[in-house]
Amino acid sequence: MSESSGLVPLPYSPSEVEALLGEGGARTLLSAYRWMVLARTLDARMQALQRQGRVGFYGAATGQEAVNVAAGLLSAPEDWVFPGLREQLVALVRGHPLPTYVHHLFGDALDPALGRNMPCHPSARDVHYVSMSSVIGTQISQAVGVAQAMRLRRAAGVVLAFFGDGATSSNDFHAGLNFAGVLKVPVLFCCTNNQWAISVPVEHQSAVRQLSDKARAYGLLGHRVDGTDFVASYAALSGALGRLRDGAPPELLEFLLYRMTPHSSSDDPGRYQPPDWAERARRHDPVARLELWMSENGLLAAGVREELVSAAEASVRAAIEAAEATALPAESTLTEDIYAPRGPKLMGSGRGTETG
Ligand SMILES: Cc1ncc(C[n+]2csc(CCOP(=O)(O)OP(=O)(O)O)c2C)c(N)n1
């Protein structure tokens, strides 16, 4: 199969996988594969729904599932996640309910943000997942600030800060890594290098050979990892999070990935990607690579894939139906949670909490 499909095989023997994933490695692979199938199904359905005008916007994470699942499985409940554009799956793996996320995508009355944020920009307080800021890179310095606050308060946990290759050119990347290097706060920088910042290829973005090299300028360690290899991504995240929890300085992991879809539903990569890009990306498909390894090593019995695909399709369909049956947020909610209650100082009358 690997030769005819041209898929780059995962380069491990079963005992190497067991050594890299730790005890229960086979269970971890199956759980990861299930999540990846769900993510793939969700991305396909949502991109189609956007084209039908049923959701306003969608940014797929197709090709980035291995890193997201590994981060979701390895992060602890007390950790905080500051996402880039494509880490919604981390929130789901951490326990945020799929129906709630789909309500968010529709911006309906059961969206926790009541439709005020763009679709695909969820916030999930239940799983410590901060709303993505559309302003590229700003989450990096915010994540460092929160990590510093957690350390000052002696709070348990660490912060995972995700960002794309394009964000490594932003002011906040440099400010954030600089502060992290000086303060040595518990933050793990996860650069998801999918080799494109919309239409800008990574070699036009940065002159360094590897984006992980940028860490050295701030006194931090940086490593490049094959982000389409679930085993490598899991092992790298597990090692880095373990070191951070033991009090080691922050690190940067660069996950080399292939963006397998347009940047978002507002993009047409046919105008700028080379003709062989899609095929190169397909050969590194993280879901297919894991599936191939599991099949060849007896971990995916006949019919299991089909069962997982139909289960994923059923749960995505149910979540969409629930969202489409839900009303839009009431107009009266438009200014809720925006203005703080006016206290006596603002009112000057001691009357308390009239809202503005
Ligand atoms: C400060 C700023 N400039 C420009 C944009 C428009 N924009 C949105 S996404 C994006 C590219 C992001 O690329 P990258 O950081 O590599 O992440 P990816 O989308 O590839 O995951 C740009 C330029 C923005 N949102 N914010």
The ligand as an SDF file (V2000), in Angstrom:
LIG
                    3D

 26 27  0  0  0  0  0  0  0  0999 V2000
   -1.4370   41.3960   12.2610 C   0  0  0  0  0  0  0  0  0  0  0  0
   -2.1480   40.6350   11.1570 C   0  0  0  0  0  0  0  0  0  0  0  0
   -1.7330   40.7700    9.8670 N   0  0  0  0  0  0  0  0  0  0  0  0
   -2.3550   40.1090    8.8840 C   0  0  0  0  0  0  0  0  0  0  0  0
   -3.4280   39.2970    9.1580 C   0  0  0  0  0  0  0  0  0  0  0  0
   -4.1380   38.5360    8.0310 C   0  0  0  0  0  0  0  0  0  0  0  0
   -3.8050   37.1120    8.1770 N   0  0  0  0  0  0  0  0  0  0  0  0
   -4.6790   36.2370    8.7140 C   0  0  0  0  0  0  0  0  0  0  0  0
   -4.0360   34.7000    8.8040 S   0  0  0  0  0  0  0  0  0  0  0  0
   -2.5850   35.1860    8.0990 C   0  0  0  0  0  0  0  0  0  0  0  0
   -1.4660   34.2160    7.8440 C   0  0  0  0  0  0  0  0  0  0  0  0
   -1.0950   33.4200    9.0430 C   0  0  0  0  0  0  0  0  0  0  0  0
   -0.1070   32.5240    8.6750 O   0  0  0  0  0  0  0  0  0  0  0  0
    0.5540   31.5840    9.7240 P   0  0  0  0  0  0  0  0  0  0  0  0
    0.9480   32.3640   10.9470 O   0  0  0  0  0  0  0  0  0  0  0  0
    1.6260   30.8350    9.0310 O   0  0  0  0  0  0  0  0  0  0  0  0
   -0.6310   30.6030   10.1840 O   0  0  0  0  0  0  0  0  0  0  0  0
   -1.5050   29.6160    9.2790 P   0  0  0  0  0  0  0  0  0  0  0  0
   -2.7090   30.3850    8.8320 O   0  0  0  0  0  0  0  0  0  0  0  0
   -0.6840   29.1450    8.1360 O   0  0  0  0  0  0  0  0  0  0  0  0
   -1.8830   28.5050   10.2130 O   0  0  0  0  0  0  0  0  0  0  0  0
   -2.6070   36.5510    7.8070 C   0  0  0  0  0  0  0  0  0  0  0  0
   -1.4880   37.2740    7.1650 C   0  0  0  0  0  0  0  0  0  0  0  0
   -3.8490   39.1930   10.4990 C   0  0  0  0  0  0  0  0  0  0  0  0
   -4.8730   38.4280   10.8610 N   0  0  0  0  0  0  0  0  0  0  0  0
   -3.1980   39.8530   11.4810 N   0  0  0  0  0  0  0  0  0  0  0  0
  1  2  1  0
  2  3  1  0
  2 26  2  0
  3  4  2  0
  4  5  1  0
  5  6  1  0
  5 24  2  0
  6  7  1  0
  7  8  2  0
  7 22  1  0
  8  9  1  0
  9 10  1  0
 10 11  1  0
 10 22  2  0
 11 12  1  0
 12 13  1  0
 13 14  1  0
 14 15  2  0
 14 16  1  0
 14 17  1  0
 17 18  1  0
 18 19  2  0
 18 20  1  0
 18 21  1  0
 22 23  1  0
 24 25  1  0
 24 26  1  0
M  CHG  1   7   1
M  END
$$$$
